[in-house]
Amino acid sequence: MEENPYQPPQVDAPTLAEEQTGSKLATRPLGIAILSWLHFLAGLVFLAAAVLFAVEAATGFSGMEIFSDAESQVQVPFWFAIAVSGFYAMLGASIGIGLWQGARWGWWLAMIYYVWWVLDLVAGIARAVTDADVLDREIVGRLLVGNLIHVAILVLVALYFFKGSVREFFGLQSLRMIPALNVLVAISIALLAASFAVVYFQIGGD
């Protein structure tokens, strides 16, 4: 059958499944390479901390003092410090590897971590404002400024992850910001609530 010369040529557009399993940028974005190494190095730092806590526990110490005054004293058991350090060591190494490889799970894991961190900082700001009457104003001011700077940096990093070339490197060209943020915020809120509960029952409940 003779083709209609007035009909535009048919171009097969990739489906979402094909997009996310095939086509990706061959070149790793510089920002992703830097973040990958930073996360991996952070994982090594937490691993070293876990080893240090394990050595301290082996020498007979029962815990690590984190707050002490004339009326109260709070200690964190070394097993708890080892568990937290080990968790962050695995998280940092996993994010670093995932980002370096351009894996979709690496993008999601990194973004969950950033959103979780932002929510934790916002919670810290809320606590500082609430306790402003009983805390030193200078301390509260420094805390607010520090947290706001951290939030601004993390928001910029999160926006970078939605950049077109970055999403293409991870095979997430069709990912949209608002639906993705809805999922990330929901997961991060659940993780933040769980972390608060663990810290409260382990430390605050003593």
C-alpha positions, 0 to 999 in steps of 0.5 A: 500500500502506497504511503500518504505523502501528506501524513507526518511520519510516525515516531515511536515515543518511549513508554514510561516503563521503557524510559525507566529501564533503558535510556539514561544519560551516559555522563554522570552529573558533577553534582551527583558525583560530589554528593555520592562521595560525600554520602559515602564518606559520611557513612565511613565516619559513622562506621568509625563511630560505631567501632569506637562505641563498640570498643568503649563498650568492650572496656566496660563502660555502660553508656555515653553521657549526653547531658548532665547538670546539678539535677539530672544526668542522661546517658545513652547505652553504647548498644543504642549508640552503636545501632544508630551509628551503624544505621547511618553508616549503612544509609550513607554508604547505600546512598553514595553507591546508589547515586554513583550508579545512577540507580532509581532507588538511590535517587529515592533513598537520597530524597527521603533522607533530605526530606526527613532531615528538613522535617527534623530541622523544622521540628527543631525550630518549632521546639526552639520557638516553643521553649524560647521563654525558658532558654537563653535568647542567644542560644535560641537565636543561634539554633534558629539561624543554624537550622534555617541555613541547613533547611535552605541548603537541603531545599536547594539540593532537593530542587537539584535532584528534580533538574531534568538532566539529573532525573534523566541520569536516573531514568526518571524523566517522567517523574513529576515534582508534586506527586513525588514530594507527596510520597516523600513527605508521607514516608519522611513523616512516618520515619520522623515519628518513629525516630522520635518514639525510639529516642523518647522511649530510650532516653526521654522515658528513663 
